């Protein structure tokens, strides 16, 4: 609203323009597709949970197949399950918590460590997956910059090119299996509370449920994306229309899963109810994304990126731009407790800045995401801290205190990395 007031130089007209900017978001086909896809992701996640597929898969791996035999395997299996919900960071953390609690309790692993596993899997994995909710969110923001003429290439090409430079998200994700193989760490001094007797048992499973109830929706989604990009790219999956593939695959997954569940005695009414409830759960994310699109449009008209670019170009050596973006995004994300809000605010600014002063756009985007994820993971007011601690059944205060030494260490390494990368950051 403040940006609209500055543009119109009138409080009343600016307030009206700010509301119009929100409505204008729905005139962009790419923005509308992104909003619909995020709703479909919510439906898919809820279907997997409500159908009992999650519990059935845990029962199969832990009791029928006896795969989990040690502390190391308990941690690795819990970590691996987070990848099955890689489409959405919050869902991944919840899945890690649901699966990990009985397994961690069985091998006397602390809930604080489980919270670390959940938090280091959720947001980092989501931002590393181009087809996740966060990936689509980022792609949509970059698409706005392409539509405005700031960037010349396809949005997904920038997202993919930035992946190798997401130093923080890559290292913090790799930290989980490394800690699993470590014989002793700071979490060994922590013990689970004895009063939580419910954690002494593996979760009950519906005898009619199957692990396929969880796997089928994800498999249909991923296979559909692969086939559509292959066809639209004339045999080259990386040249295909990935944005359309992601959008259409959401519909294909929901319809295909509906058919599969109907064949397995799940009524159509129940399946639709699961989908609608899942979409309702994603409404906050949809609202944030809608506002982010509006902010991107207003920021572009204000020329915020060009203004900051002039400051950076005159006051800051080019070498320090990536590490400065990293630190700035840490401050914003830590104070707001949200990586998504930070990325939505900073994307138009970072892209314009990189283009104006000649820094490689993928490196700038990667530094932005790394800083946003660290701030999100480490902020005491972050939803990631709250969800991860809740999923692991420990207090947010303990989770914050026990994970900070690890995330802070990786952040310091990332600082050095972006400082070094700055020497090679020219386009």
RODRENKE-78022 format. One record per residue (C-alpha): x, y, z. Coordinates in steps of 0.1 Angstrom, whole numbers, padded with zeros to 4 digits, always signed. Example, Ala and Ser with C-alpha at 12.3 -4.5 7.8 and 13.67 -1.06 7.14 Angstrom:
+0123-0045+0078+0137-0011+0071
This chain:
+0000+0000+0000+0029+0024+0008+0044+0018-0026+0011+0025-0043+0008+0058-0023+0043+0068-0033+0035+0061-0070+0002+0080-0070+0013+0107-0046-0021+0106-0031-0032+0086+0000-0067+0079-0012-0057+0070-0048-0028+0050-0035-0050+0029-0012-0073+0022-0042-0044+0013-0064-0030-0011-0039-0062-0031-0039-0063-0029-0077-0028-0043-0078-0041-0074-0060-0069-0078-0086-0044-0073-0115-0025-0103-0102-0053-0125-0115-0049-0112-0150-0016-0130-0153-0021-0167-0164+0012-0178-0148+0002-0163-0115-0032-0180-0115-0017-0213-0125+0008-0211-0096-0020-0203-0071-0041-0233-0083-0011-0256-0082-0004-0247-0046-0040-0256-0037-0036-0289-0055-0004-0296-0035-0024-0291-0003-0051-0315-0015-0024-0342-0024-0008-0339+0010-0041-0342+0029-0051-0372+0008-0019-0391+0017-0024-0383+0054-0062-0390+0057-0061-0422+0037-0038-0439+0062-0011-0444+0037+0016-0427+0059+0009-0450+0088+0007-0481+0066+0041-0474+0051+0057-0469+0085+0043-0502+0097+0056-0520+0066+0091-0507+0069+0095-0509+0107+0077-0541+0115+0072-0562+0084+0105-0555+0067+0125-0548+0099+0146-0522+0081+0151-0500+0111+0176-0518+0134+0198-0491+0149+0201-0454+0158+0217-0447+0124+0190-0465+0104+0162-0448+0125+0176-0414+0116+0182-0421+0080+0148-0437+0074+0132-0407+0091+0153-0383+0070+0144-0403+0038+0107-0400+0045+0110-0362+0044+0118-0365+0007+0085-0381+0000+0068-0349+0010+0093-0327-0007+0065-0308-0025+0058-0287+0006+0082-0278+0034+0056-0278+0063+0042-0312+0051+0078-0326+0050+0084-0315+0086+0051-0330+0098+0058-0363+0080+0093-0364+0096+0078-0358+0130+0050-0384+0126+0074-0411+0114+0103-0401+0136+0087-0399+0170+0082-0437+0176+0115-0446+0159+0135-0420+0178+0119-0431+0211+0126-0467+0204+0164-0460+0201+0165-0434+0229+0172-0405+0205+0161-0371+0217+0131-0352+0204+0153-0321+0200+0174-0340+0175+0142-0351+0157+0132-0314+0155+0165-0306+0140+0160-0333+0114+0126-0320+0106+0137-0284+0103+0168-0292+0082+0147-0313+0058+0116-0291+0054+0124-0257+0040+0159-0265+0026+0145-0294+0006+0115-0275-0006+0137-0246-0019+0160-0271-0036+0131-0288-0055+0120-0268-0085+0087-0286-0086+0078-0281-0049+0055-0254-0036+0085-0232-0028+0100-0239-0062+0068-0229-0080+0066-0199-0058+0101-0188-0068+0095-0196-0105+0064-0175-0104+0082-0145-0089+0110-0148-0115+0083-0151-0142+0070-0117-0132+0105-0103-0138+0106-0120-0172+0072-0106-0181+0084-0071-0172+0114-0074-0194+0140-0074-0167+0151-0110-0176+0153-0124-0211+0152-0162-0205+0127-0187-0193+0120-0185-0155+0128-0221-0148+0163-0218-0164+0172-0193-0136+0158-0216-0109+0178-0245-0122+0210-0225-0127+0208-0213-0091+0206-0247-0075+0244-0254-0074+0250-0221-0056+0224-0227-0028+0253-0235-0005+0234-0231+0028+0204-0253+0018+0226-0280+0003+0250-0282+0033+0223-0280+0060+0204-0308+0042+0236-0329+0041+0242-0323+0078+0213-0346+0088+0228-0379+0074+0263-0368+0086+0250-0364+0122+0233-0398+0119+0266-0415+0114+0283-0395+0142+0286-0416+0173+0282-0388+0198+0269-0352+0195+0254-0326+0218+0219-0342+0215+0232-0374+0234+0229-0355+0267+0192-0349+0261+0166-0375+0271+0129-0378+0261+0104-0371+0288+0092-0403+0304+0056-0391+0308+0050-0393+0270+0042-0429+0271+0024-0428+0238+0057-0426+0220+0067-0460+0232+0047-0476+0205+0046-0474+0167+0014-0458+0154-0016-0480+0148-0024-0485+0111-0057-0491+0094-0057-0527+0081-0074-0516+0049-0048-0489+0042-0017-0495+0021+0016-0477+0017+0006-0472-0019-0020-0447-0007+0009-0424+0001+0031-0432-0029+0006-0433-0057-0003-0395-0057+0034-0386-0057+0044-0411-0084+0015-0399-0107+0026-0363-0102+0063-0369-0109+0057-0392-0138+0032-0368-0154+0057-0340-0151+0084-0361-0168+0061-0372-0196+0047-0337-0204+0081-0320-0204+0095-0348-0226+0066-0344-0251+0066-0306-0251+0104-0306-0254+0104-0329-0285+0124-0356-0266+0144-0332-0245+0130-0330-0210+0150-0299-0201+0136-0280-0231+0100-0288-0224+0073-0265-0210+0080-0272-0173+0056-0246-0160+0026-0261-0179+0038-0296-0170+0037-0288-0133+0003-0272-0135-0013-0300-0156+0003-0327-0135-0014-0315-0104-0048-0322-0121-0036-0355-0134-0024-0366-0099-0056-0357-0082-0078-0373-0109-0056-0404-0111-0054-0408-0074-0091-0404-0071-0096-0433-0095-0071-0454-0076-0088-0447-0043-0122-0454-0057-0109-0488-0069-0098-0494-0033-0132-0488-0017-0128-0451-0009-0160-0432-0018-0159-0403-0041-0175-0380-0015-0148-0389+0011-0120-0383-0015-0134-0349-0025-0137-0340+0012-0101-0348+0017-0091-0327-0013-0112-0297-0002-0098-0298+0033-0062-0299+0020-0069-0269-0002-0083-0250+0028-0051-0257+0047-0031-0240+0019-0051-0208+0018-0026-0189+0039+0002-0197+0014-0021-0187-0015-0028-0153+0002+0009-0147+0007+0017-0156-0029-0010-0133-0042+0003-0104-0021+0038-0112-0033+0028-0109-0069+0013-0075-0061+0044-0064-0043+0065-0075-0072+0044-0054-0096+0045-0023-0074+0083-0027-0066+0090-0029-0103+0070+0003-0110+0088+0021-0081+0122+0012-0095+0134-0001-0060+0158-0025-0076+0174+0002-0097+0177+0025-0067+0194-0001-0046+0216-0010-0076+0228+0026-0078+0237+0025-0041+0255-0008-0044+0273+0001-0076+0287+0033-0061+0293+0022-0025+0300-0016-0026+0325-0035-0047+0310-0060-0070+0328-0088-0052+0308-0082-0020+0273-0082-0037+0265-0120-0032+0276-0121+0004+0257-0088+0011+0225-0103-0004+0230-0133+0018+0234-0112+0050+0205-0089+0041+0181-0118+0035+0192-0133+0068+0182-0101+0086+0149-0099+0069+0140-0135+0073+0151-0137+0109+0131-0106+0118+0099-0118+0099+0103-0155+0106+0095-0164+0070+0116-0175+0041+0087-0171+0017+0080-0135+0027+0117-0127+0024+0120-0142-0011+0088-0124-0022+0102-0091-0010+0137-0095-0023+0133-0113-0056+0124-0082-0077+0151-0062-0059+0178-0088-0062+0171-0096-0098+0171-0059-0108+0202-0053-0088+0221-0082-0104+0210-0072-0139+0220-0036-0134+0255-0041-0119+0265-0072-0139+0263-0099-0113+0253-0134-0124+0215-0137-0117+0216-0174-0106+0243-0166-0079+0223-0136-0066+0191-0158-0064+0210-0186-0046+0224-0162-0021+0189-0148-0015+0174-0182-0009+0203-0193+0014+0199-0163+0036+0162-0166+0037+0163-0202+0047+0188-0197+0075+0168-0168+0089+0136-0189+0087+0152-0219+0103+0168-0200+0131+0142-0173+0140+0123-0180+0173+0092-0166+0157+0094-0187+0126+0067-0211+0116+0094-0236+0107+0107-0236+0143+0072-0239+0157+0061-0267+0133+0093-0287+0136+0092-0286+0174+0055-0295+0175+0061-0323+0150+0089-0337+0172+0070-0331+0205+0095-0307+0221+0093-0271+0231+0102-0244+0205+0126-0229+0230+0146-0261+0233+0146-0266+0195+0158-0231+0189+0186-0234+0214+0198-0268+0204+0198-0263+0166+0213-0228+0165+0249-0240+0169+0245-0262+0138+0226-0237+0116+0249-0209+0126+0280-0229+0117+0267-0236+0083+0257-0200+0079+0293-0189+0086+0306-0214+0061+0281-0200+0036+0293-0165+0043+0328-0175+0033+0314-0193+0003+0296-0163-0011+0325-0141-0003+0347-0163-0025+0320-0167-0052+0319-0129-0054+0352-0130-0072+0336-0150-0101+0300-0135-0099+0302-0114-0131+0278-0125-0158
